[in-house]
Amino acid sequence: MTKMCKSSIYLGVVLLVLLTVVRTETNLSACEQKEKHQALLDLAKESINKAKDLHPTCENDNKNVSTNSSECGEKEKVSAYLEIAKNLIEEAKNKYPTCDVTNNVTEVVADVRHKRPVDCSEVLENGQKKSGVYKIWPRNRVMDGRSVQVYCDMDTDGGGWTVIQRRTEAPNQTDFYRDWKSYKHGFGNIREEFWIGNDIIFALTNQGQYSLRFDMKNVSRESRYAIYSRFWIEDEESGYTMHIGDYDGTA
């Protein structure tokens, strides 16, 4: 992420790799099920075609046999039923949704999220590739369907990162010595220095699997980073207890 800070930590949460992997695997599983259903429909249609080919017709029946009329009628009925079944299967195939692997997440999840991104990874999936402020709709009881404006970093490590804190060397620095209520709801200028708010972080990190990334610069302006494979926090009743996974990085 574009985190320019001097001798102070700069915190951001990445909503990218792990969340995207989970959704891709889910989509592939759904895709495989569709392909199996299509294959079964093809098999049923092929079986009916073979049954029709093997089923005797009235053309070679002995016209002098008194019972031929009734037997021929039964044969024609069976043939008609086979044709109806074949047409119904073909109609089902035409109406059955196809599996387009190239669309991966978007087609499968679009109806569920109503095209509203729940984090910056989905903002990126929707085609927005420029870092900046975007509106998201986290799926969590704390948000109750409300939207929130967040800063999305689309430049660092593939993009799709939701920045939850920024501290810089700006002339008018934001005071981070705040009370519980301030950290609960968030404070600062989202385009400059800010803390996004514990409630929003809780909402974000409890709707899927997320990783955490820190980007820092020291007084010599040397860049360092740290990535934790898992990250989530508990709710206010639990004191916003933080959980992190394995570490990787240079910090």
DOMILO-74197 format. One line per 3 residues: number of its first residue (from 1); their letters; for each residue x, y, z of N, C-alpha, C. Coordinates in nm, 2 decimals. Each point is the difference from the previous one (the first is absolute). Layout:
REM DOMILO-74197
NUM = a = X,Y,Z,X,Y,Z,X,Y,Z  ...;
//
This chain:
REM DOMILO-74197
1 = mtk = 0.08,-0.12,0.00,-0.08,0.12,0.00,0.09,0.12,0.00  -0.06,0.12,-0.04,0.08,0.12,0.00,0.00,0.06,0.13  0.09,-0.05,0.08,0.00,0.05,0.14,0.13,0.07,0.02;
4 = mck = -0.01,0.13,0.01,0.12,0.08,0.02,0.00,0.06,0.14  0.08,-0.07,0.10,0.00,0.05,0.13,0.14,0.00,0.05  0.02,0.09,0.09,0.14,0.02,0.05,0.00,-0.04,0.15;
7 = ssi = 0.08,-0.10,0.03,0.02,-0.05,0.14,-0.13,-0.02,0.08  -0.10,-0.04,-0.07,-0.13,-0.04,0.07,-0.07,-0.10,-0.09  -0.07,-0.09,0.06,-0.06,-0.11,-0.07,-0.11,0.05,-0.09;
10 = ylg = -0.02,-0.07,-0.11,-0.10,0.03,-0.09,-0.08,-0.13,-0.03  -0.12,-0.01,0.04,-0.07,-0.13,0.00,-0.10,0.00,-0.12  -0.01,-0.12,-0.07,-0.10,-0.02,-0.10,-0.04,-0.14,0.00;
13 = vvl = -0.12,-0.03,-0.04,-0.05,-0.14,0.00,-0.01,-0.03,-0.15  0.05,-0.12,-0.04,-0.01,-0.04,-0.14,-0.12,-0.09,-0.01  -0.09,0.03,-0.09,-0.11,-0.08,-0.03,0.01,-0.05,-0.14;
16 = lvl = 0.10,-0.09,-0.02,0.03,-0.03,-0.14,0.02,-0.15,-0.01  0.12,-0.05,0.02,0.04,-0.14,-0.04,-0.09,-0.10,0.05  -0.01,-0.02,0.14,-0.07,-0.11,0.06,-0.15,0.01,-0.04;
19 = ltv = -0.05,0.11,0.01,-0.15,0.02,-0.03,-0.03,-0.04,-0.14  0.09,0.04,-0.09,-0.02,-0.03,-0.14,0.01,-0.15,-0.03  0.10,-0.06,0.06,0.02,-0.14,-0.01,-0.12,-0.08,0.04;
22 = vrt = -0.06,0.03,0.11,-0.12,-0.06,0.05,-0.11,0.01,-0.10  -0.02,0.11,-0.05,-0.11,0.02,-0.10,0.02,-0.07,-0.12  0.13,0.00,-0.05,0.02,-0.07,-0.12,-0.02,-0.15,0.01;
25 = etn = 0.04,-0.06,0.11,-0.02,-0.14,0.03,-0.15,-0.03,0.01  -0.08,0.09,0.06,-0.14,-0.02,0.01,-0.07,0.00,-0.14  0.05,0.09,-0.08,-0.05,0.01,-0.14,0.03,-0.12,-0.08;
28 = lsa = 0.12,-0.05,0.01,0.04,-0.12,-0.07,-0.08,-0.12,0.04  -0.03,-0.01,0.13,-0.09,-0.11,0.04,-0.13,0.01,-0.06  -0.06,0.12,0.00,-0.13,0.02,-0.06,0.00,-0.03,-0.15;
31 = ceq = 0.12,0.04,-0.06,0.01,-0.02,-0.14,0.01,-0.15,-0.03  0.07,-0.08,0.08,0.01,-0.14,-0.02,-0.14,-0.07,0.01  -0.08,0.05,0.10,-0.13,-0.06,0.01,-0.09,0.03,-0.12;
34 = kek = 0.01,0.12,-0.06,-0.07,0.03,-0.12,0.04,-0.09,-0.12  0.13,-0.02,-0.01,0.05,-0.09,-0.11,-0.05,-0.14,0.02  0.00,-0.05,0.13,-0.05,-0.13,0.02,-0.15,-0.01,-0.04;
37 = hqa = -0.08,0.10,0.03,-0.14,0.00,-0.03,-0.02,0.00,-0.15  0.08,0.08,-0.07,0.00,0.01,-0.15,0.03,-0.14,-0.06  0.10,-0.06,0.06,0.04,-0.14,-0.05,-0.11,-0.10,0.02;
40 = lld = -0.07,0.01,0.11,-0.11,-0.09,0.03,-0.11,0.02,-0.10  -0.03,0.13,-0.03,-0.10,0.03,-0.10,0.04,-0.06,-0.14  0.13,0.02,-0.03,0.04,-0.05,-0.13,-0.01,-0.16,-0.01;
43 = lak = 0.03,-0.06,0.11,-0.01,-0.15,0.01,-0.14,-0.04,-0.01  -0.09,0.07,0.06,-0.14,-0.04,-0.01,-0.05,0.02,-0.14  0.04,0.10,-0.06,-0.04,0.03,-0.14,0.05,-0.11,-0.10;
46 = esi = 0.13,-0.04,0.03,0.06,-0.10,-0.09,-0.07,-0.13,0.02  -0.04,-0.04,0.13,-0.07,-0.12,0.03,-0.13,-0.01,-0.07  -0.08,0.11,0.00,-0.13,0.01,-0.07,0.02,-0.02,-0.15;
49 = nka = 0.11,0.06,-0.06,0.02,-0.01,-0.14,0.03,-0.15,-0.04  0.07,-0.07,0.09,0.03,-0.14,-0.02,-0.13,-0.08,0.01  -0.08,0.03,0.10,-0.12,-0.07,0.02,-0.10,0.02,-0.12;
52 = kdl = 0.00,0.12,-0.06,-0.08,0.02,-0.12,0.05,-0.08,-0.12  0.13,-0.01,-0.01,0.06,-0.07,-0.11,-0.03,-0.15,0.01  0.00,-0.05,0.12,-0.02,-0.15,0.02,-0.15,-0.03,0.01;
55 = hpt = -0.08,0.10,0.02,-0.14,-0.03,0.02,-0.06,-0.04,-0.14  -0.08,-0.11,-0.01,-0.06,-0.04,-0.12,-0.10,0.09,-0.05  -0.01,0.02,-0.13,-0.10,0.09,-0.06,-0.11,-0.09,-0.07;
58 = cen = -0.10,0.07,-0.05,-0.11,-0.07,-0.07,0.03,-0.03,-0.15  0.11,0.05,-0.05,0.02,-0.01,-0.14,0.01,-0.15,-0.05  0.07,-0.08,0.08,0.02,-0.14,-0.04,-0.10,-0.10,0.05;
61 = dnk = -0.10,0.06,0.07,-0.10,-0.09,0.06,-0.09,-0.07,-0.11  -0.05,-0.12,0.03,-0.08,-0.07,-0.09,-0.14,0.06,0.00  -0.03,0.06,-0.12,-0.13,0.07,0.00,-0.12,-0.09,0.00;
64 = nvs = 0.02,-0.14,-0.02,-0.11,-0.09,0.00,-0.03,-0.05,0.14  0.08,0.02,0.10,-0.02,-0.04,0.13,-0.11,0.08,0.07  -0.10,-0.06,0.05,-0.12,0.07,0.06,0.04,0.09,0.12;
67 = tns = 0.10,-0.05,0.07,0.04,0.07,0.12,0.10,0.12,-0.03  0.04,0.01,-0.13,0.11,0.09,-0.03,-0.04,0.15,0.03  -0.13,0.03,-0.02,-0.05,0.14,0.03,0.03,0.04,0.14;
70 = sec = -0.04,-0.08,0.10,0.02,0.04,0.13,0.15,0.00,0.04  0.07,-0.10,-0.05,0.15,0.00,0.03,0.07,0.12,-0.06  -0.04,0.04,-0.12,0.06,0.11,-0.06,-0.03,0.13,0.07;
73 = gek = -0.12,0.01,0.05,-0.04,0.12,0.08,0.08,0.01,0.12  0.03,-0.11,0.07,0.08,0.00,0.12,0.14,0.05,-0.03  0.06,-0.06,-0.11,0.13,0.04,-0.04,0.01,0.15,-0.03;
76 = ekv = -0.10,0.05,-0.07,0.00,0.14,-0.03,-0.01,0.09,0.13  -0.08,-0.05,0.10,-0.01,0.08,0.12,0.14,0.00,0.07  0.07,-0.11,0.01,0.13,-0.01,0.07,0.09,0.09,-0.07;
79 = say = 0.00,0.00,-0.14,0.09,0.09,-0.08,-0.03,0.14,0.03  -0.13,0.04,0.01,-0.04,0.14,0.03,0.05,0.04,0.13  -0.01,-0.09,0.10,0.04,0.03,0.14,0.15,0.03,0.00;
82 = lei = 0.08,-0.09,-0.07,0.14,0.02,-0.01,0.04,0.13,-0.06  -0.07,0.04,-0.10,0.02,0.13,-0.07,-0.03,0.12,0.10  -0.11,-0.02,0.07,-0.03,0.11,0.10,0.11,0.01,0.11;
85 = akn = 0.05,-0.11,0.05,0.10,0.00,0.10,0.13,0.06,-0.06  0.03,-0.03,-0.12,0.12,0.06,-0.06,-0.01,0.15,-0.01  -0.12,0.05,-0.05,-0.02,0.14,-0.01,0.01,0.07,0.14;
88 = lie = -0.06,-0.06,0.10,0.01,0.06,0.13,0.14,0.01,0.05  0.08,-0.10,-0.02,0.14,0.00,0.04,0.08,0.11,-0.07  -0.03,0.01,-0.13,0.06,0.11,-0.08,-0.03,0.14,0.05;
91 = eak = -0.13,0.01,0.03,-0.05,0.13,0.06,0.07,0.03,0.13  0.01,-0.10,0.09,0.07,0.01,0.13,0.14,0.05,-0.02  0.07,-0.06,-0.10,0.14,0.03,-0.03,0.01,0.14,-0.04;
94 = nky = -0.09,0.05,-0.09,0.01,0.14,-0.05,-0.03,0.10,0.11  -0.08,-0.04,0.10,-0.03,0.10,0.11,0.09,-0.02,0.11  0.09,-0.10,0.01,0.09,-0.02,0.11,0.11,0.10,-0.01;
97 = ptc = 0.04,0.06,0.11,0.11,0.10,0.00,0.13,-0.06,-0.04  0.07,0.06,-0.09,0.13,-0.05,-0.04,0.11,0.04,0.10  0.11,-0.06,0.00,0.11,0.03,0.09,0.11,0.07,-0.07;
100 = dvt = 0.02,0.12,0.03,0.11,0.08,-0.06,0.11,0.03,0.10  0.10,-0.09,0.00,0.11,0.01,0.10,0.07,0.14,-0.01  0.00,0.06,-0.11,0.08,0.13,-0.02,-0.06,0.11,0.09;
103 = nnv = -0.13,-0.02,0.03,-0.07,0.11,0.08,0.02,-0.03,0.15  0.05,-0.12,0.04,0.03,-0.03,0.14,-0.10,0.05,0.09  0.04,0.10,0.08,-0.08,0.04,0.12,-0.12,0.08,-0.04;
106 = tev = 0.01,0.09,-0.10,-0.10,0.10,-0.02,-0.14,-0.05,-0.03  -0.01,-0.10,-0.09,-0.13,-0.05,-0.03,-0.06,-0.08,0.11  0.08,-0.07,0.08,-0.06,-0.09,0.10,-0.04,0.09,0.12;
109 = vad = 0.08,0.10,0.03,-0.03,0.08,0.12,-0.08,0.13,-0.02  -0.02,0.04,-0.13,-0.06,0.13,-0.03,-0.14,0.01,0.06  -0.08,-0.10,-0.01,-0.14,0.01,0.05,0.00,0.01,0.15;
112 = vrh = 0.10,-0.07,0.06,0.00,0.00,0.15,0.04,0.14,0.06  0.10,0.06,-0.07,0.04,0.12,0.06,-0.07,0.12,-0.07  -0.08,-0.02,-0.10,-0.08,0.10,-0.07,0.10,0.10,-0.06;
115 = krp = 0.11,-0.04,-0.04,0.10,0.08,-0.07,0.06,0.11,0.10  -0.02,-0.02,0.12,0.06,0.09,0.10,0.12,-0.07,0.06  0.12,0.06,-0.02,0.12,-0.05,0.06,0.00,0.00,0.15;
118 = vdc = 0.05,-0.11,0.06,0.01,-0.01,0.14,0.13,0.05,0.06  0.10,0.01,-0.09,0.13,0.05,0.03,0.08,0.04,-0.12  0.12,0.04,0.01,0.08,0.06,-0.11,0.04,-0.11,-0.10;
121 = sev = 0.00,-0.13,0.04,0.03,-0.10,-0.10,-0.11,-0.01,-0.10  -0.13,0.02,0.05,-0.11,-0.01,-0.10,-0.01,0.13,-0.08  0.05,0.11,0.06,0.00,0.12,-0.08,0.10,-0.02,-0.12;
124 = len = 0.11,-0.07,0.03,0.10,-0.03,-0.11,-0.07,-0.09,-0.10  -0.07,-0.10,0.05,-0.07,-0.10,-0.09,-0.10,0.07,-0.09  -0.06,0.11,0.05,-0.09,0.07,-0.08,0.06,0.09,-0.10;
127 = gqk = 0.13,0.00,-0.01,0.07,0.07,-0.11,0.06,0.13,0.04  -0.01,0.04,0.13,0.06,0.12,0.05,0.15,-0.02,0.04  0.09,0.05,-0.08,0.14,-0.03,0.02,0.09,0.12,0.05;
130 = ksg = -0.07,0.11,0.03,0.07,0.12,0.05,-0.02,0.01,0.15  0.11,0.03,0.07,-0.01,0.02,0.14,-0.08,0.12,0.03  -0.08,-0.01,0.11,-0.08,0.11,0.04,-0.11,-0.04,0.09;
133 = vyk = -0.10,0.09,0.02,-0.11,-0.02,0.10,-0.11,-0.06,-0.08  -0.06,-0.11,0.06,-0.11,-0.07,-0.06,-0.10,-0.04,0.11  -0.12,-0.03,-0.04,-0.11,-0.04,0.09,-0.01,-0.15,0.00;
136 = iwp = -0.01,-0.06,0.12,-0.02,-0.14,0.01,-0.11,-0.03,0.09  -0.05,-0.13,0.00,-0.11,-0.04,0.08,0.04,-0.13,0.08  0.07,0.01,0.11,0.04,-0.12,0.07,-0.13,-0.08,0.04;
139 = rnr = 0.01,-0.13,-0.01,-0.11,-0.09,0.04,0.02,-0.04,0.15  -0.06,0.08,0.09,0.01,-0.03,0.14,-0.11,0.07,0.08  -0.04,-0.06,0.11,-0.11,0.06,0.08,0.03,0.14,0.05;
142 = vmd = 0.13,0.02,0.03,0.04,0.14,0.05,-0.03,0.11,-0.10  0.02,-0.03,-0.13,-0.03,0.10,-0.10,-0.15,0.01,-0.04  -0.07,-0.11,0.02,-0.15,0.00,-0.02,-0.03,0.05,-0.14;
145 = grs = 0.07,-0.04,-0.10,-0.02,0.04,-0.14,0.05,0.13,-0.04  0.06,0.08,0.09,0.05,0.13,-0.03,0.13,-0.01,-0.08  0.03,0.10,-0.08,0.12,0.01,-0.07,0.10,0.08,0.08;
148 = vqv = 0.13,-0.01,-0.04,0.11,0.08,0.06,0.10,0.03,-0.11  0.06,0.12,0.01,0.10,0.04,-0.09,0.14,-0.04,0.05  0.07,-0.07,-0.08,0.14,-0.04,0.03,0.10,0.04,-0.10;
151 = ycd = 0.12,-0.01,0.04,0.11,0.03,-0.10,0.05,-0.13,-0.05  0.00,-0.02,-0.14,0.04,-0.13,-0.06,0.14,0.03,-0.06  0.10,-0.08,0.04,0.13,0.00,-0.06,0.00,-0.10,-0.12;
154 = mdt = 0.01,0.05,-0.12,0.00,-0.09,-0.12,0.14,-0.01,-0.06  0.10,0.05,0.07,0.14,-0.01,-0.05,0.09,-0.10,0.07  -0.02,-0.02,0.12,0.09,-0.09,0.08,-0.04,-0.15,-0.02;
157 = dgg = 0.10,-0.08,-0.04,-0.02,-0.14,0.00,-0.12,-0.05,-0.06  -0.03,0.05,-0.12,-0.12,-0.05,-0.08,-0.12,0.08,0.02  0.00,0.09,0.10,-0.12,0.08,0.03,-0.11,-0.07,0.07;
160 = gwt = -0.11,0.08,0.03,-0.11,-0.06,0.07,0.01,0.00,0.15  0.08,0.09,0.05,0.03,0.01,0.15,-0.09,0.11,0.06  -0.07,-0.03,0.11,-0.08,0.10,0.07,0.09,0.06,0.11;
163 = viq = 0.03,0.13,-0.01,0.09,0.06,0.10,-0.08,0.03,0.13  0.04,-0.05,0.11,-0.07,0.03,0.13,0.07,0.10,0.08  0.13,0.04,-0.03,0.06,0.10,0.08,0.11,0.06,-0.09;
166 = rrt = 0.02,0.13,0.01,0.11,0.07,-0.07,0.06,0.11,0.10  0.13,-0.01,0.01,0.07,0.11,0.08,0.11,0.05,-0.09  0.02,0.13,-0.02,0.10,0.06,-0.08,0.08,0.10,0.07;
169 = eap = 0.08,0.07,-0.08,0.08,0.11,0.06,-0.06,0.13,-0.05  -0.13,0.01,-0.02,-0.07,0.12,-0.04,0.02,0.11,0.11  0.00,0.12,-0.05,0.01,0.12,0.10,-0.10,0.00,0.11;
172 = nqt = -0.13,-0.02,-0.04,-0.10,0.00,0.10,-0.04,-0.15,0.03  0.07,-0.06,0.09,-0.02,-0.14,0.03,-0.12,-0.02,0.09  -0.07,-0.11,-0.03,-0.11,-0.04,0.08,0.04,-0.05,0.14;
175 = dfy = -0.07,0.04,0.10,0.03,-0.05,0.14,-0.06,-0.14,0.01  0.09,-0.10,0.03,-0.05,-0.14,0.02,-0.01,-0.04,0.14  0.02,0.10,0.09,-0.02,-0.03,0.14,-0.15,0.03,0.03;
178 = rdw = -0.08,-0.10,-0.02,-0.15,0.01,0.01,-0.06,-0.09,0.10  -0.13,0.02,0.03,-0.07,-0.09,0.10,-0.06,-0.12,-0.08  -0.06,-0.08,0.08,-0.06,-0.13,-0.05,-0.10,0.03,-0.11;
181 = ksy = -0.09,0.10,0.03,-0.11,0.03,-0.10,0.06,0.04,-0.13  0.11,0.08,0.00,0.06,0.05,-0.13,0.05,-0.12,-0.08  0.07,-0.09,0.07,0.05,-0.12,-0.07,-0.11,-0.09,-0.05;
184 = khg = -0.11,0.00,0.07,-0.12,-0.08,-0.03,-0.05,0.04,-0.14  -0.02,0.13,-0.01,-0.07,0.06,-0.12,0.10,0.05,-0.11  0.12,0.02,0.04,0.10,0.05,-0.10,0.01,0.15,0.00;
187 = fgn = 0.11,0.05,-0.05,0.03,0.14,0.00,0.10,0.04,-0.11  0.02,0.13,-0.03,0.09,0.05,-0.09,-0.05,0.02,-0.14  0.09,0.03,-0.10,-0.04,0.02,-0.14,0.04,-0.12,-0.08;
190 = ire = -0.09,-0.06,-0.06,0.03,-0.13,-0.07,0.10,0.02,-0.11  0.02,0.12,-0.05,0.09,0.02,-0.11,0.14,0.04,0.06  0.01,0.02,0.13,0.12,0.03,0.06,0.03,-0.09,0.11;
193 = efw = 0.00,0.05,0.13,0.02,-0.09,0.11,-0.13,-0.04,0.06  -0.02,-0.13,0.04,-0.13,-0.04,0.06,0.01,-0.13,0.06  -0.10,-0.04,0.08,-0.03,-0.13,0.05,-0.14,-0.03,-0.04;
196 = ign = -0.02,-0.11,-0.07,-0.13,-0.03,-0.06,-0.11,-0.03,0.10  0.04,-0.06,0.12,-0.10,-0.03,0.10,0.00,-0.15,0.03  -0.01,-0.03,0.13,0.00,-0.14,0.04,-0.12,-0.08,-0.05;
199 = dii = -0.12,0.07,0.00,-0.12,-0.07,-0.04,0.01,-0.03,-0.15  0.06,0.08,-0.08,0.01,-0.03,-0.14,0.10,-0.11,-0.03  0.11,0.00,0.08,0.10,-0.10,-0.01,-0.06,-0.14,0.04;
202 = fal = -0.08,0.00,0.10,-0.07,-0.12,0.04,-0.10,-0.05,-0.11  -0.07,0.10,-0.06,-0.09,-0.04,-0.10,0.07,-0.06,-0.12  0.11,0.06,-0.04,0.08,-0.04,-0.11,0.06,-0.14,0.02;
205 = tnq = 0.06,-0.02,0.11,0.08,-0.12,0.02,-0.08,-0.12,0.05  -0.13,0.02,0.02,-0.09,-0.11,0.04,-0.09,-0.04,-0.11  0.02,0.04,-0.13,-0.08,-0.04,-0.11,0.08,-0.09,-0.09;
208 = gqy = 0.12,-0.03,0.03,0.08,-0.09,-0.08,0.14,-0.02,0.06  0.09,-0.06,-0.08,0.13,-0.02,0.05,0.09,0.11,-0.05  0.07,0.07,0.09,0.08,0.11,-0.04,0.15,-0.01,0.05;
211 = slr = 0.08,0.08,-0.06,0.14,0.02,0.04,0.03,0.14,0.04  0.10,0.02,0.07,0.04,0.14,0.05,0.14,0.04,-0.05  0.01,0.12,-0.04,0.13,0.05,-0.05,0.03,0.13,0.06;
214 = fdm = 0.13,0.01,0.05,0.05,0.13,0.05,0.11,0.05,-0.10  -0.01,0.12,-0.04,0.11,0.07,-0.08,0.06,0.11,0.08  0.13,0.01,0.01,0.06,0.10,0.08,0.12,0.06,-0.06;
217 = knv = 0.04,0.12,0.04,0.13,0.06,-0.04,0.06,0.06,0.13  0.13,-0.02,0.01,0.07,0.05,0.12,0.05,0.14,-0.03  0.08,0.05,0.10,0.05,0.14,-0.02,0.10,0.01,-0.11;
220 = sre = 0.05,-0.11,-0.05,0.09,0.00,-0.11,-0.07,-0.02,-0.13  -0.14,-0.01,0.01,-0.09,-0.02,-0.11,0.02,-0.14,-0.07  0.04,-0.09,0.08,0.01,-0.14,-0.05,-0.13,-0.07,0.02;
223 = sry = -0.05,-0.07,-0.10,-0.13,-0.06,0.00,0.01,-0.14,0.06  -0.10,-0.03,0.08,-0.01,-0.14,0.06,-0.15,-0.04,-0.01  -0.02,-0.13,0.00,-0.14,-0.04,0.01,-0.01,-0.13,0.08;
226 = aiy = -0.13,-0.03,0.04,-0.03,-0.12,0.08,-0.13,-0.05,-0.04  -0.01,-0.12,-0.03,-0.13,-0.06,-0.04,-0.04,-0.12,0.10  -0.12,0.00,0.04,-0.05,-0.11,0.09,-0.11,-0.07,-0.08;
229 = srf = 0.02,-0.13,0.00,-0.09,-0.08,-0.09,-0.14,0.00,0.03  -0.03,0.01,0.13,-0.14,0.01,0.04,-0.02,0.12,0.10  -0.12,0.07,-0.01,-0.02,0.11,0.09,-0.15,0.02,0.01;
232 = wie = -0.04,0.01,0.13,-0.14,0.04,0.03,0.00,0.04,0.14  -0.11,0.08,0.04,-0.01,0.05,0.13,-0.14,-0.04,0.05  -0.02,-0.01,0.13,-0.13,-0.03,0.06,-0.08,0.13,0.02;
235 = dee = -0.12,-0.01,0.05,-0.08,0.12,0.01,0.03,0.07,0.13  -0.08,0.11,0.02,0.03,0.09,0.11,-0.02,-0.07,0.13  -0.09,-0.09,0.02,-0.02,-0.07,0.12,0.12,-0.08,0.04;
238 = sgy = 0.08,-0.04,-0.10,0.12,-0.08,0.03,0.12,0.09,0.00  -0.02,0.13,0.00,0.11,0.10,0.00,0.08,0.01,-0.13  -0.07,-0.04,-0.11,0.07,0.01,-0.13,0.13,-0.09,0.00;
241 = tmh = 0.00,-0.11,0.07,0.12,-0.08,0.00,0.04,-0.04,-0.14  0.13,0.02,-0.02,0.06,-0.02,-0.14,0.06,-0.14,-0.01  -0.02,-0.06,-0.12,0.06,-0.13,-0.03,0.08,0.01,-0.13;
244 = igd = 0.12,-0.05,0.00,0.09,0.01,-0.12,0.06,-0.14,-0.02  0.03,-0.02,-0.13,0.07,-0.13,-0.04,0.15,0.01,-0.02  0.05,-0.08,-0.09,0.14,-0.01,-0.02,0.06,0.13,-0.06;
247 = ydg = 0.12,0.03,0.03,0.07,0.13,-0.04,0.09,-0.03,-0.12  0.00,0.10,-0.09,0.10,0.01,-0.11,0.03,0.14,-0.03  0.13,0.03,-0.04,0.03,0.14,-0.03,0.14,0.04,0.03;
250 = ta = 0.02,0.13,0.01,0.14,0.05,0.02,0.01,0.09,0.12  -0.12,0.02,0.07,0.00,0.09,0.11,0.05,-0.07,0.13;
//
